[in-house]
């Protein structure tokens, strides 16, 4: 008695098999248009839920493929836009550099900084050396003003620049009208990527208003007269009652430039050169 259900199930499966076999034989011998009609009836009745599920699965698959394609295109566009901004900045920098070169009245060489400077980096490698006429103690400028000076030794194809943020950097400077003189040197940080300068040695009786432009004075024989250094933004500590120190926001942050000009010719007053509008 315990095996009866299994026996009945086996008989039922056999019966179903026989029925399906007979139906298949009948379907084979029926005319084709009858088969199409029967198939249509089955699709509209018994198979309609399965067909609906298949259709939904195909729609989901197509939507997923379209979503993946749009996501890929969007990511590619984002990467392209991210790389386009630095290229535009470099293009503007090069155009401005070409405009400055056309106005410079002294000999010069345009060079590239071989790696991007960090805020605290004070020695940078340039892509020109003795073969291009680069020598030590030649000033280095950008379109906005003073960047640094070439240091020794100078190789045949490369050279090293000491930027104004170096602790040993000093330059004689003056106000734009040439009435007040002092010495500029690095001062400290105004933020994560912003460094300041100081103009020291200014006579105590002299007063420099905020916003006054500071230029190299030409004294000392290294930096020509008239290279922009920065603008006064405040008063620093006094030098024992005999002199004043002013805080200067530099015209150039070395970390923001990738191409510079090394001045190789005779000294000249460059104030008019930098005041000229940049194309």
Order of alpha helices (4+ residues) and beta strands (2+ residues): alpha-alpha-alpha-beta-beta-beta-beta-beta-beta-beta-beta-beta-beta-beta-beta-alpha
